[in-house]
Amino acid sequence: MNKILVYILILIPILVFSQKRTIPKIDWQIETETENNYVDFLKLKDRNSLIIKIAYSSYWTKAQVSEFIVFQNNGKVLRFNVYQPNSSELKTKIKRKRISKKEYKFYWNHLNNIIHGKKYIIDKSKLNITSKSNGDGTSSVISVSDGTNYSFWMFQGKNYLAYGSYSPLSFIDSEFPGWEERKKLVELMNGFEKLTKKY
């Protein structure tokens, strides 16, 4: 009887605190005929990995600077920093970043929180509104020069979703039409970035 009690006392914490490390079901926006290019680009063995791409580009950087977080079906998490110059004469740089096994759980927890909380569902039609009606036949326009393009992508197999917004912080600060959706995008990207900075 004592042995059974010991097993129960050992198993309960393991079951309670074990982390779910399977890719959750995602409401995809688009399905393509071919597999996404990033499986080969990042040289992934698991061709059904969930790939998250967070990217920024601007006139001044003359490149797209991206961070990739890859969730694999074996429970592993991979990270890559990628620098893709706008000029075809310059080489793309891919640098793999180390994540320790004990830190995988933080990535999986964050992913599950995002997916189950539907925080990745954003109305993309509101991410780049630049004018609004004043109600008197005139309209107001916000024009931002030298801003930064924000983009967030999720890929798995032939499925993907993609969001992009130009200089979203300028429109959020002004509470311009669509600012709520822009804020969701910024928070989505910031959440993953905080994770990569901490772990």
RODO-2510 file (C-alpha; in nm, 4 decimals, decimal comma):
residues 199
     n   res          X          Y          Z
     1     m     0,0000     0,0000     0,0000
     2     n     0,2835     0,2345     0,0854
     3     k     0,4433     0,1711    -0,2547
     4     i     0,1218     0,2743    -0,4327
     5     l     0,1051     0,5920    -0,2255
     6     v     0,4674     0,6715    -0,3125
     7     y     0,3991     0,6192    -0,6852
     8     i     0,0943     0,8446    -0,6673
     9     l     0,2898     1,1147    -0,4870
    10     i     0,5608     1,0964    -0,7541
    11     l     0,3285     1,0766    -1,0550
    12     i     0,0875     1,3568    -0,9640
    13     p     0,3510     1,6360    -0,9704
    14     i     0,4958     1,4963    -1,2939
    15     l     0,1541     1,4970    -1,4617
    16     v     0,0554     1,8350    -1,3225
    17     f     0,3791     2,0130    -1,4063
    18     s     0,4677     1,8398    -1,7308
    19     q     0,4492     2,0779    -2,0218
    20     k     0,2433     2,0129    -2,3319
    21     r     0,4934     2,0021    -2,6157
    22     t     0,2770     1,9296    -2,9156
    23     i     0,1940     2,1858    -3,1798
    24     p    -0,1594     2,3108    -3,1066
    25     k    -0,4344     2,3358    -3,3675
    26     i    -0,4169     2,6674    -3,5518
    27     d    -0,6855     2,8460    -3,7543
    28     w    -0,4848     2,9003    -4,0717
    29     q    -0,5664     3,1800    -4,3180
    30     i    -0,4104     3,0367    -4,6319
    31     e    -0,3138     2,6964    -4,7681
    32     t    -0,0725     2,6834    -5,0610
    33     e    -0,0018     2,4069    -5,3096
    34     t     0,3609     2,3799    -5,2062
    35     e     0,5438     2,3543    -4,8774
    36     n     0,6837     2,6791    -4,7357
    37     n     1,0422     2,7601    -4,8403
    38     y     1,1670     2,8110    -4,4853
    39     v     1,1950     2,4367    -4,4160
    40     d     1,4829     2,4171    -4,6638
    41     f     1,6060     2,7718    -4,5966
    42     l     1,6659     2,6829    -4,2285
    43     k     1,7674     2,3231    -4,3139
    44     l     1,5049     2,1691    -4,0872
    45     k     1,4788     1,7921    -4,0553
    46     d     1,1209     1,8078    -3,9252
    47     r     0,9346     1,9218    -4,2360
    48     n     0,6125     1,9713    -4,0385
    49     s     0,7672     2,2112    -3,7870
    50     l     0,5764     2,5222    -3,6845
    51     i     0,7850     2,8195    -3,7967
    52     i     0,7312     3,1685    -3,6559
    53     k     0,8988     3,4607    -3,8273
    54     i     0,9228     3,8086    -3,6745
    55     a     1,0730     4,0655    -3,9108
    56     y     1,1509     4,4351    -3,9399
    57     s     1,2658     4,6342    -4,2382
    58     s     1,3175     4,9992    -4,3184
    59     y     1,4881     5,2234    -4,5696
    60     w     1,7746     5,2787    -4,3264
    61     t     1,8530     4,9139    -4,2522
    62     k     1,8572     4,8260    -4,6262
    63     a     1,7639     4,4721    -4,5218
    64     q     1,5046     4,2620    -4,3485
    65     v     1,6143     4,1595    -4,0007
    66     s     1,4269     3,8490    -3,8864
    67     e     1,4041     3,6162    -3,5929
    68     f     1,2748     3,2632    -3,6470
    69     i     1,1386     3,0423    -3,3713
    70     v     1,0840     2,6815    -3,4765
    71     f     0,8664     2,4394    -3,2783
    72     q     0,9379     2,0792    -3,3720
    73     n     0,7147     1,7765    -3,3253
    74     n     0,9786     1,6088    -3,1043
    75     g     0,9366     1,8898    -2,8470
    76     k     1,2536     2,0785    -2,9406
    77     v     1,2653     2,4522    -3,0088
    78     l     1,5149     2,6140    -3,2463
    79     r     1,6000     2,9806    -3,2956
    80     f     1,7639     3,1630    -3,5843
    81     n     1,8587     3,5250    -3,6477
    82     v     1,8536     3,6103    -4,0179
    83     y     1,9811     3,9169    -4,2011
    84     q     1,8507     3,9413    -4,5591
    85     p     1,9965     4,2410    -4,7473
    86     n     1,7875     4,4150    -5,0135
    87     s     2,0803     4,3963    -5,2545
    88     s     2,1315     4,0669    -5,4397
    89     e     2,5044     4,1385    -5,4321
    90     l     2,5168     4,0871    -5,0550
    91     k     2,4813     3,7513    -4,8810
    92     t     2,2041     3,6453    -4,6467
    93     k     2,3378     3,5665    -4,2993
    94     i     2,1756     3,2929    -4,0876
    95     k     2,2883     3,2466    -3,7284
    96     r     2,1481     2,9723    -3,5066
    97     k     2,0924     3,0735    -3,1428
    98     r     2,1249     2,8196    -2,8646
    99     i     1,8310     2,7291    -2,6387
   100     s     1,8844     2,4873    -2,3511
   101     k     1,6455     2,1934    -2,3085
   102     k     1,5220     2,3258    -1,9742
   103     e     1,4130     2,6484    -2,1477
   104     y     1,1944     2,4734    -2,4096
   105     k     0,9002     2,4756    -2,1668
   106     f     0,8878     2,8565    -2,1642
   107     y     0,8534     2,8637    -2,5439
   108     w     0,5863     2,5933    -2,5490
   109     n     0,3902     2,7657    -2,2694
   110     h     0,3986     3,0938    -2,4583
   111     l     0,2924     2,9297    -2,7836
   112     n    -0,0003     2,7513    -2,6175
   113     n    -0,1064     3,0754    -2,4485
   114     i    -0,1025     3,2591    -2,7838
   115     i    -0,2895     2,9881    -2,9749
   116     h    -0,5506     2,8928    -2,7136
   117     g    -0,6107     3,2603    -2,6313
   118     k    -0,6577     3,3360    -3,0056
   119     k    -0,4047     3,6187    -2,9678
   120     y    -0,2684     3,5413    -3,3133
   121     i    -0,5990     3,6218    -3,4860
   122     i    -0,5832     3,9795    -3,6168
   123     d    -0,7990     4,1626    -3,8710
   124     k    -0,5314     4,2282    -4,1333
   125     s    -0,7594     4,4690    -4,3256
   126     k    -0,7135     4,7214    -4,0407
   127     l    -0,3351     4,7065    -4,0133
   128     n    -0,2547     4,9722    -4,2754
   129     i    -0,5375     5,2269    -4,2659
   130     t    -0,3862     5,5726    -4,3250
   131     s    -0,6931     5,7963    -4,3657
   132     k    -1,0199     5,8533    -4,1825
   133     s    -1,3362     6,0490    -4,2537
   134     n    -1,3981     6,3585    -4,0424
   135     g    -1,7734     6,3320    -4,1043
   136     d    -1,7926     6,6644    -4,2898
   137     g    -1,6796     6,5498    -4,6326
   138     t    -1,3112     6,5876    -4,5462
   139     s    -1,0634     6,3286    -4,4281
   140     s    -0,7529     6,3170    -4,2121
   141     v    -0,4387     6,1395    -4,3227
   142     i    -0,1316     6,0288    -4,1310
   143     s     0,1846     6,0136    -4,3385
   144     v     0,4960     5,8592    -4,1883
   145     s     0,8322     5,8865    -4,3608
   146     d     1,1274     5,6625    -4,2818
   147     g     0,9124     5,4287    -4,0721
   148     t     0,9671     5,0610    -4,0032
   149     n     0,7708     4,7739    -4,1549
   150     y     0,6601     4,5168    -3,8965
   151     s     0,5752     4,1653    -4,0145
   152     f     0,4727     3,8448    -3,8425
   153     w     0,4378     3,5059    -4,0125
   154     m     0,3439     3,1558    -3,9028
   155     f     0,4068     2,8538    -4,1265
   156     q     0,3438     2,4825    -4,1008
   157     g     0,3631     2,2586    -4,4042
   158     k     0,1474     2,4231    -4,6727
   159     n    -0,0387     2,6478    -4,4268
   160     y     0,0465     2,9995    -4,3222
   161     l    -0,0799     3,3303    -4,1916
   162     a     0,0879     3,6658    -4,2411
   163     y     0,0488     4,0144    -4,0973
   164     g     0,2281     4,3338    -4,1912
   165     s     0,1953     4,6935    -4,0767
   166     y     0,3931     5,0047    -4,1614
   167     s     0,5029     5,2139    -3,8612
   168     p     0,2231     5,0822    -3,6360
   169     l     0,3355     5,2721    -3,3250
   170     s     0,2630     5,6079    -3,4929
   171     f    -0,0985     5,5051    -3,5540
   172     i    -0,1410     5,3449    -3,2118
   173     d    -0,0248     5,6654    -3,0394
   174     s    -0,2830     5,8670    -3,2376
   175     e    -0,5567     5,6046    -3,1847
   176     f    -0,6093     5,6174    -3,5598
   177     p    -0,8642     5,3747    -3,7156
   178     g    -0,7255     5,0238    -3,6888
   179     w    -0,5023     5,1091    -3,3941
   180     e    -0,6425     4,8228    -3,1847
   181     e    -0,5410     4,5638    -3,4462
   182     r    -0,2012     4,7280    -3,4866
   183     k    -0,1585     4,7048    -3,1098
   184     k    -0,2422     4,3320    -3,1193
   185     l     0,0283     4,2805    -3,3820
   186     v     0,2903     4,4747    -3,1856
   187     e     0,2031     4,2860    -2,8652
   188     l     0,2170     3,9526    -3,0492
   189     m     0,5636     4,0294    -3,1844
   190     n     0,6876     4,1793    -2,8561
   191     g     0,5728     3,8722    -2,6618
   192     f     0,7932     3,6404    -2,8657
   193     e     1,0829     3,8873    -2,8604
   194     k     1,0737     3,9160    -2,4802
   195     l     1,0866     3,5387    -2,4686
   196     t     1,3954     3,5211    -2,6913
   197     k     1,5735     3,7923    -2,4921
   198     k     1,5104     3,6143    -2,1626
   199     y     1,5760     3,2534    -2,2699
***
